[in-house]
Amino acid sequence: MAFRVYDEFANEVTKDEQGNLYVQTNLPSNDALYSYLFSFADYVELLEPEIIRGRVKEKLAAMQKKYVT
């Protein structure tokens, strides 16, 4: 997934000693944002803002409910 991060965020990427990539950018806060974040699957973790992080958790919980048998 790193190739995609570098392709889409070029100059906004930093890397830590463990090889984790960090991006700080501004994206519109609408339903398209969540689709975009989910397109990274489990390769992404949104750290902030907390309100968006909370909304991601809510959406994931709602999605999970659909697959619990």
MODELLER restraints for C-alpha pairs under 7 A, 6 or more apart:
rsr = mdl.restraints
at = mdl.atoms
rsr.add(forms.Gaussian(group=physical.xy_distance, feature=features.Distance(at['CA:6:A'], at['CA:13:A']), mean=6.84, stdev=0.5))
rsr.add(forms.Gaussian(group=physical.xy_distance, feature=features.Distance(at['CA:12:A'], at['CA:23:A']), mean=5.50, stdev=0.5))
rsr.add(forms.Gaussian(group=physical.xy_distance, feature=features.Distance(at['CA:12:A'], at['CA:24:A']), mean=6.18, stdev=0.5))
rsr.add(forms.Gaussian(group=physical.xy_distance, feature=features.Distance(at['CA:12:A'], at['CA:25:A']), mean=6.97, stdev=0.5))
rsr.add(forms.Gaussian(group=physical.xy_distance, feature=features.Distance(at['CA:13:A'], at['CA:21:A']), mean=6.43, stdev=0.5))
rsr.add(forms.Gaussian(group=physical.xy_distance, feature=features.Distance(at['CA:13:A'], at['CA:22:A']), mean=5.58, stdev=0.5))
rsr.add(forms.Gaussian(group=physical.xy_distance, feature=features.Distance(at['CA:13:A'], at['CA:23:A']), mean=4.88, stdev=0.5))
rsr.add(forms.Gaussian(group=physical.xy_distance, feature=features.Distance(at['CA:14:A'], at['CA:21:A']), mean=5.70, stdev=0.5))
rsr.add(forms.Gaussian(group=physical.xy_distance, feature=features.Distance(at['CA:14:A'], at['CA:22:A']), mean=5.16, stdev=0.5))
rsr.add(forms.Gaussian(group=physical.xy_distance, feature=features.Distance(at['CA:14:A'], at['CA:23:A']), mean=6.57, stdev=0.5))
rsr.add(forms.Gaussian(group=physical.xy_distance, feature=features.Distance(at['CA:15:A'], at['CA:21:A']), mean=4.56, stdev=0.5))
rsr.add(forms.Gaussian(group=physical.xy_distance, feature=features.Distance(at['CA:15:A'], at['CA:22:A']), mean=6.16, stdev=0.5))
rsr.add(forms.Gaussian(group=physical.xy_distance, feature=features.Distance(at['CA:46:A'], at['CA:53:A']), mean=5.94, stdev=0.5))
rsr.add(forms.Gaussian(group=physical.xy_distance, feature=features.Distance(at['CA:47:A'], at['CA:53:A']), mean=6.67, stdev=0.5))
